[in-house]
Amino acid sequence: MSEQSSNLIMMIRPASFRMNEQTAVNNGYQKESTQGSDPESLAQTEFDGVVAALRSAGIEVAVFEDDPEADTPDALFPNNWVSFHADGRVGLYPMFAVNRRRERRESLIHMLASDHGRDLDEFVDFTEFEQHDVFLEGTGSLILDRTNRIAYASIGPRTDEQAAEQFCEAFGYQLVAFTAHQTQGDALAPIYHTNVMLAIGSHWAVVCDEIVTDPHERQHLMEQLKASGRDVIQVTADQVNGFAGNVLEVQDQAGKKFLAMSTAAFESYTPEQRASLSAHATLIHAPIPTIETCGGGSVRCMMAEVFLPSTPH
């Protein structure tokens, strides 16, 4: 398995999807659905389309059902509560919205490990931060350069710098912190998750540096990305609104690289940007307009990469 991309993805099929009123307060991308249809059934159809696109590319996907009794409208975004690491450890994260904390299900992790032959060594639990109203929402908050052990984090209401430092200390990463902004009503506010404006693959990075308003932070961010030797593709704030930054590199069992995204993200790229990314990975996409509109997240948010080591035979 590549250091940077996983060949096993965990996804949660939604059971009570809607626009989550508790997360909309600081996610400028969420809107009520204008379709008038049942957003839950639309989201399930879109979810199934993403899974089918991944599986048809040869990606192994572990799908678990959301608990319908839990009333967890954002359960299809598991990357915010869990991260999986190659040393057998699993991170559990403090969540901003109270109704998202019910998404954490350690039983799923044990099932995943046993069903897919992975070693599960230890849980590293950061959830105590919730008692202090401090949050760090997994790989939504932290973009991990697993090869160079650098964690990028845009600091905001759901991404606390002290909590990010504690993650880095626990997992052996160096923190690159900055603040990126989104339009919230008539004002600028810190962006709700780093993973809508930054993505890192084995040989490429997508970044919207223009929304990092502090020039020193912007320069440091770009220097770090370029120093990693990656092909750095800069996108605009408008492209971020199309979820161009919310993409994820995955790989099949033979190690072939793919770049998973929504159709909206695919269409937001220029032909030149698509060509640059295609030089590093095969692009795969599926339409998820209901999930993006009501949930305010895209395909990357739907996928938790599993880096746990394979159990020895």
Phi, psi and omega in degrees: 000138175297149175302326193262334183233143186260153175256010174223129183239133173262133178224150182243119180283125188290148177238341181219045185290137171194177171292120183280110182298334182282336180263340183296342182296334179225019172246101184290356183266348182279139175216156173294144177293135179266359188279342178074348179279177179287110183297333182295312181290325176297317180296322179296318178297317179295318178302312181299326178294321177294314179301317181296319179297318179294313183294325179292339175273000178089013178276134177280122182239125175263111182257128175242150180275138170295151177279111184295338180282342189279342185050066181241088186297338182255019185299338181284003176247067187288345184295349180276338183251349184216146169223146184244140188230153188291348178268009178090002180267154180231128177269137173243136197238150177283129187251141181295310184276131182300320183286350175275341181293337177287349179290335184290118181225099181298332179300325178297320183295317178297320179296316179302312183297316183286321182291331187245014173063046180244147178277126177245112189263315190197144170266133173251110193256113178260009191289345179300337178302333181301328180294343180249015183055042177240135190227151176206104193262066170055222181273013162279318180279323188247121172262116190261119165273091187290335180290313184259003177059047175242133176249120178263135182215126172269115188285134180189193185302331181254003182223096183272135184294320180296319178294322178296321177297322180293321174302312183299321179294319183290323188251001175077047177242160171256134184270132167245104184255145178202177175233121174253154187237147172239159175280124180238100187067237179262004186238166172267138178224155177304139182296146190286327177217140178300327188284005170268347182236000181210133175219144183228127174248190182297320186230012183214161170216142173247129183214143170253087184284342184292342179265004170269104194281334179281120185298326180291318178297319181296315181297317181296317178302311183293323178297318180295317180295317182290326180294340180284353178082008182276157172282108186267119182251116183268129178245163183267169176299323177297321178291326175299321177297336174269009178068030177296336180272349187261067185230160185215133173279132176228171179216155176276182185294339179270358179092006177289135186271140174229153176241111185267137182200171173277163175297325177299317178296314179304315183286341180281340178286149171285160176304324180293319179293319178298320179296318179298314181292322181296338177292340184251337184198154175281126183279130173232140183212159177213149181280130178223053187299324181291316179298316181293321183288306184280323184273337180069019177222166184233202191300320181301320181296336184278351189241124171255115183284134182256109179256007180303141181291151177291141178293130178296140179281000000 
